Amino acid sequence: MPLRFSDLVDIPTLHRVMESLWRASGLSAGVLEPDGTVLVATGTQRICTEFHCRHPEGGRRCRQSEGLTRKLMEGSWLAEEGTFEYVCRNGLVEVAIPIVIEKRHLATLFLGQFLYRPPDEKFFRAQAVRCGYDEEKYLEALREVPVFSHKKVMDCVAFNASFAGLLAHLGAQKLKWTEAEGSLIEREKRLRLQNEAILRLGTLRSLTEGDFELATREILETTARTLDVERVGIWLFNRNRSKIRCFSLFELSGGKSSSGMELKVGDYPAYFATIEKDRTLTVHDVYTDPRTVELRDCYLHPRGITSMLDVPVRVNGKVGGILCCEHVGPVRQWSLDEQNFVSSMADLFSLALEGKNRRRAEDALRESEAKYRLLFTSESDAIIIFDPETLRVVDVNPAAARLYQYTRKEFRRLHLGDISAEPDKFRERVRETVSRDGLRIPLAYHRKRDGDVFPVEIASGLFFWKKRRLLVGIVRDITERQAIARMKDEMLSGVSHEIRTPLTAMIGFTQFLLDNDTDPEKQREYLAVILRESERLQELIENLLSLQRFRAGFGVLDLHEVAHLFSPTLEKHRLVIECPPGLGPVFCDEKKIRQALINLLSNAVKYSPDGGSITIGTRTEGDSALIWVQDEGIGVPEDSREQIFDRFVRLWHPALGKVGGTGLGLPLVKEIAALHRGRVWVESAPSKGSIFCISIPLSPPG
Ligand code: ADP
């Protein structure tokens, strides 16, 4: 609402003052607002009220004068030029003195309805005739009109001008007070709303504990509604601070949220330089402010944004993004309390973000602790944790305690020099692990409590535990692996021996046959030897190749079918198949399981020289499928039941005579079972026969 003079000055008091003035000076006076509202009128002359204003023609002239006055009052002329004197259309003198407050022309003080010289009766008589007044009564009223000297009027004008000035001053004071009061009330209202908003958000559980997306939306929506800003968004820098991405934006009019827009930092240097300096960006007019002009065409103009208030959002102590208030509509002046409020909102967002990060870190820690515990307590490898500075053991897992033959409590008192058989090398490796963040040591020698030195393979790395930088060593005892490697070498020489024996026989007999004329019977005998030796060689080579090229690959095997496959090869023996219905398909490498069965079946035939039944069966037992081959042969002595699964182990038995073999059949069965996460074993009663069992888990491999 436009401000009025009547709002600033007490009109009855003004009226009393003006009336006293009129009595003292005899000058009629009035105060009018620019729209023509008469606030005070004193000493009004009868000639005006009873004649000029009442009669159509006089009234028309009066209005003409008023129209002129209004024009003057509306324009800036009166306000700038000060006093204005004129003769009204009905012939009386008027002086207008503007009352200007804070450069606003709020009212005009009029002195008037007087004459400078005795009235020109001829003019007034003619006016009485023209307007149809009662001539005598009109002249009588005319005689009441005071006649003043110019000087007296000027004195009065000077007085009234000062008086108008005084009124203006008082008015200005009151105006200021009114405006201050208005803005104070306005500000208090704003502050109350802001405080309520901060209080509400501050106590919101979702802010630090719950759904981060929800908390963000709450913050943005509250900011938009409290400040009545159309668009409020959170923008976050990427890792190398080359881009800023809108994490979430709330639009007040549609009440909807969006996200995803990106701005390249390099495209808007002035804007981002301010943000990077951790400064609040208060822009009342985005089109003229040098910090935002560069955003005008691509961002501000298309969205109708006119004013912006951007506050840095701190993440872990530095500027991680901005809380951006974008005002749409006429240019807006941001108040200090609004800037403070947006800062508080940005702080609340930082709090929510840090809460989320903390929760994530806690989850990760919990997860890593769980993994650590799992790893640490797992039965597989030995784990030793030690301080890389002092080389003292901090903790070990039960597997380590078992391997080194200490109790865990004893182990925790050890220095790593106590378990390493090469302390100097050991220190060097610790240094390397620290500088490279991790190390794989393929071979080192450690010492057990009883002094036994054994080979180990170590994977070491650094990790932080309860704010300490520690070194973890995962130690694997490779005694067995080395033994196997040795065995491999032995096997190679063994194999070459095994190959050489049949080859020698084959070459010898062939040579003999070529060089000599032998009778047909002898020829047959020699050729049979050559054939037998060739078959042995073939078997040896096949087994060897299978061992070498073993690769996992799973198919579905119907065990029943495999059993049937083997039956035609038996002559002396009776084959029984015990395959109860209901055993479903087993996940396995069909070819390899078939190979294992063939090995077991051929052994059953070989090692039951008197014939008898051979039973092949399958059944489920718990979570496993069992495949077994039973014979009624020579059996396996108790002390050899494990040994026969090792390479090249063959047992002597008087009943066997010249039964050939390689000692590789059962090791292959063992490999195949292990490959299927299963195992093989033998149950036997000497002279009554043996049962060889393979068990494979029914669940498919993960
Ligand atoms: P090969 O049969 O070629 O000698 P294997 O590895 O298959 O080699 O078997 C190793 C040894 O285990 C055999 O030499 C034999 O002494 C013993 N063996 C295997 N199967 C049986 C069985 N069914 N009954 C008795 N002994 C067996």
Boltz pocket constraint, residues with backbone or C-beta under 6 A from the ligand:
constraints:
  - pocket:
      binder: B
      contacts: [[A, 599], [A, 600], [A, 603], [A, 604], [A, 607], [A, 608], [A, 631], [A, 633], [A, 634], [A, 635], [A, 636], [A, 644], [A, 646], [A, 649], [A, 650], [A, 651], [A, 652], [A, 660], [A, 661], [A, 662], [A, 663], [A, 664], [A, 665], [A, 666], [A, 667], [A, 690]]
      max_distance: 6.0
